[in-house]
Amino acid sequence: MKPELKAKILAYNKAVKEKADKATDLDVLVAGIMKLPYGQLKKVLTEEVMAVLEKYGYTE
């Protein structure tokens, strides 16, 4: 295998792993947030927090 191709494959695999790790971390955070009572949940889910969650695919 050519060194350039091997480097591209390794970089791609690393990027995929990082994305999977982020998704797992966000799943844990969202699960914790969703356990809050409605009144507290409303305080936590500010526009800024919702923007970050939407960035990673979570919507209302």
Backbone as a chain_set.jsonl record, in Angstrom:
{"seq": "MKPELKAKILAYNKAVKEKADKATDLDVLVAGIMKLPYGQLKKVLTEEVMAVLEKYGYTE", "coords": {"N": [[0.849, -1.172, 0.0], [0.495, 2.205, -0.794], [2.289, 4.822, 0.85], [1.004, 7.361, 1.038], [-1.706, 6.779, 0.662], [-2.149, 5.08, 2.825], [-1.743, 6.896, 4.93], [-3.901, 8.645, 4.497], [-6.046, 6.906, 4.955], [-5.64, 6.245, 7.657], [-5.967, 8.79, 8.824], [-8.64, 9.293, 8.187], [-9.913, 7.204, 9.604], [-9.271, 7.981, 12.207], [-10.677, 10.404, 12.399], [-13.321, 9.49, 12.176], [-13.534, 7.964, 14.511], [-13.25, 9.97, 16.455], [-15.575, 11.464, 15.988], [-17.51, 9.561, 16.686], [-16.938, 9.259, 19.398], [-17.613, 11.823, 20.333], [-20.369, 11.802, 19.801], [-21.233, 9.779, 21.532], [-20.56, 10.926, 24.002], [-22.262, 13.163, 23.954], [-24.728, 11.857, 23.962], [-24.767, 10.821, 26.552], [-24.801, 13.206, 28.035], [-27.226, 14.396, 27.165], [-29.074, 12.463, 27.98], [-28.809, 12.705, 30.761], [-29.665, 15.354, 31.129], [-32.315, 15.151, 30.31], [-33.479, 13.828, 32.409], [-34.084, 15.662, 34.301], [-36.558, 17.501, 36.207], [-39.348, 19.225, 34.691], [-39.396, 22.071, 35.259], [-36.733, 22.632, 36.018], [-35.437, 21.68, 33.793], [-36.249, 23.485, 31.858], [-34.799, 25.722, 32.645], [-32.188, 24.918, 32.174], [-32.022, 24.355, 29.45], [-31.194, 26.589, 27.667], [-31.088, 29.065, 25.021], [-28.489, 29.062, 24.034], [-27.484, 26.552, 24.869], [-29.258, 24.883, 23.51], [-28.536, 25.503, 20.894], [-25.992, 24.379, 20.732], [-26.634, 21.671, 21.123], [-28.277, 21.242, 18.886], [-26.397, 21.559, 16.906], [-25.126, 19.141, 16.996], [-27.11, 17.456, 16.187], [-29.319, 17.07, 17.846], [-32.648, 17.875, 18.448], [-35.571, 19.829, 19.393]], "CA": [[0.0, 0.0, 0.0], [1.267, 3.449, -0.878], [2.299, 5.567, 2.125], [0.02, 8.455, 1.009], [-3.02, 6.171, 0.839], [-2.197, 4.608, 4.201], [-1.898, 8.079, 5.777], [-5.278, 9.117, 4.337], [-6.927, 5.951, 5.62], [-5.472, 6.423, 9.098], [-6.575, 10.074, 9.189], [-10.091, 9.108, 8.098], [-10.321, 6.364, 10.733], [-9.163, 8.791, 13.419], [-11.789, 11.359, 12.381], [-14.552, 8.747, 12.441], [-13.52, 7.61, 15.929], [-13.501, 11.181, 17.233], [-16.998, 11.788, 15.85], [-18.249, 8.575, 17.467], [-16.732, 9.607, 20.804], [-18.423, 13.016, 20.608], [-21.773, 11.394, 19.805], [-21.463, 9.038, 22.776], [-20.522, 11.906, 25.092], [-23.49, 13.955, 23.893], [-25.836, 10.986, 24.384], [-24.727, 10.778, 28.017], [-25.243, 14.518, 28.531], [-28.649, 14.592, 26.873], [-29.817, 11.559, 28.86], [-28.811, 13.324, 32.08], [-30.499, 16.561, 31.086], [-33.721, 14.779, 30.157], [-33.975, 13.314, 33.686], [-34.459, 16.788, 35.157], [-37.959, 17.904, 36.177], [-39.621, 20.219, 33.659], [-38.995, 23.422, 35.668], [-35.281, 22.731, 35.951], [-35.073, 21.445, 32.397], [-36.482, 24.747, 31.154], [-33.71, 26.628, 32.999], [-30.937, 24.407, 31.616], [-32.052, 24.381, 27.987], [-31.178, 27.958, 27.157], [-30.866, 29.144, 23.569], [-27.097, 28.695, 23.774], [-27.38, 25.102, 25.028], [-29.999, 24.277, 22.397], [-27.745, 25.686, 19.675], [-24.933, 23.363, 20.755], [-27.263, 20.368, 20.907], [-28.709, 21.178, 17.485], [-25.178, 21.398, 16.107], [-24.809, 17.72, 16.973], [-28.231, 16.667, 15.697], [-30.443, 16.952, 18.781], [-33.611, 18.958, 18.278], [-36.678, 19.8, 20.36]], "C": [[0.897, 1.237, 0.0], [1.181, 4.2, 0.448], [1.25, 6.689, 2.171], [-1.381, 7.912, 1.284], [-3.188, 5.69, 2.279], [-2.414, 5.777, 5.161], [-3.318, 8.624, 5.701], [-6.257, 8.208, 5.06], [-6.838, 6.107, 7.136], [-6.11, 7.723, 9.587], [-8.101, 9.968, 9.182], [-10.594, 8.299, 9.299], [-10.276, 7.138, 12.047], [-10.33, 9.775, 13.518], [-13.109, 10.671, 12.712], [-14.641, 8.391, 13.926], [-13.82, 8.832, 16.794], [-14.973, 11.58, 17.169], [-17.851, 10.832, 16.674], [-18.122, 8.873, 18.961], [-17.569, 10.818, 21.194], [-19.894, 12.642, 20.708], [-22.109, 10.657, 21.095], [-21.481, 9.991, 23.962], [-21.806, 12.726, 25.114], [-24.698, 13.131, 24.307], [-25.914, 10.928, 25.904], [-25.25, 12.093, 28.592], [-26.741, 14.719, 28.332], [-29.499, 13.697, 27.773], [-29.895, 12.13, 30.273], [-29.709, 14.543, 32.153], [-31.98, 16.185, 31.058], [-34.309, 14.192, 31.442], [-34.439, 14.433, 34.62], [-35.958, 17.041, 35.099], [-38.142, 19.073, 35.205], [-39.134, 21.612, 34.041], [-37.49, 23.623, 35.593], [-34.791, 22.561, 34.527], [-35.199, 22.737, 31.597], [-35.344, 25.742, 31.425], [-32.394, 26.218, 32.34], [-30.889, 24.569, 30.099], [-32.213, 25.803, 27.453], [-30.962, 27.926, 25.642], [-29.45, 28.697, 23.207], [-26.908, 27.171, 23.855], [-28.085, 24.399, 23.872], [-29.224, 24.404, 21.091], [-26.628, 24.647, 19.597], [-25.524, 21.982, 20.486], [-27.709, 20.196, 19.457], [-27.521, 20.986, 16.549], [-24.829, 19.931, 15.955], [-26.024, 16.847, 16.652], [-29.393, 16.48, 16.659], [-31.357, 18.151, 18.593], [-34.713, 18.805, 19.306], [-37.634, 18.684, 20.091]], "O": [[1.91, 1.299, 0.697], [0.133, 4.216, 1.093], [0.668, 6.942, 3.226], [-2.148, 8.506, 2.042], [-4.246, 5.874, 2.881], [-3.191, 5.659, 6.108], [-3.885, 9.022, 6.719], [-7.192, 8.683, 5.705], [-7.861, 6.099, 7.82], [-6.727, 7.748, 10.652], [-8.769, 10.494, 10.072], [-11.583, 8.668, 9.932], [-11.146, 6.967, 12.901], [-10.903, 9.957, 14.592], [-13.925, 11.219, 13.452], [-15.709, 8.505, 14.528], [-14.569, 8.731, 17.765], [-15.553, 11.987, 18.176], [-18.822, 11.258, 17.298], [-19.096, 8.75, 19.703], [-18.17, 10.838, 22.269], [-20.594, 13.114, 21.604], [-23.164, 10.89, 21.685], [-22.338, 9.869, 24.838], [-22.375, 12.957, 26.181], [-25.609, 13.66, 24.945], [-27.003, 10.98, 26.476], [-26.049, 12.091, 29.529], [-27.438, 15.166, 29.243], [-30.535, 14.133, 28.275], [-30.942, 12.047, 30.915], [-30.43, 14.736, 33.133], [-32.8, 16.83, 31.71], [-35.529, 14.07, 31.551], [-35.112, 14.172, 35.617], [-36.577, 16.823, 34.058], [-37.199, 19.817, 34.933], [-38.511, 22.281, 33.217], [-37.024, 24.672, 35.15], [-33.842, 23.221, 34.104], [-34.352, 23.042, 30.758], [-34.968, 26.512, 30.541], [-31.58, 27.072, 31.989], [-29.841, 24.881, 29.534], [-33.237, 26.156, 26.868], [-30.686, 26.873, 25.067], [-29.242, 28.032, 22.192], [-26.246, 26.579, 23.003], [-27.564, 23.43, 23.32], [-29.258, 23.492, 20.265], [-26.352, 24.101, 18.529], [-24.969, 21.211, 19.703], [-27.537, 19.127, 18.872], [-27.636, 20.324, 15.518], [-24.303, 19.513, 14.924], [-25.973, 15.63, 16.828], [-30.362, 15.798, 16.323], [-30.906, 19.296, 18.579], [-34.793, 17.795, 20.005], [-38.617, 18.525, 20.815]]}, "num_chains": 1, "name": "protein.A"}
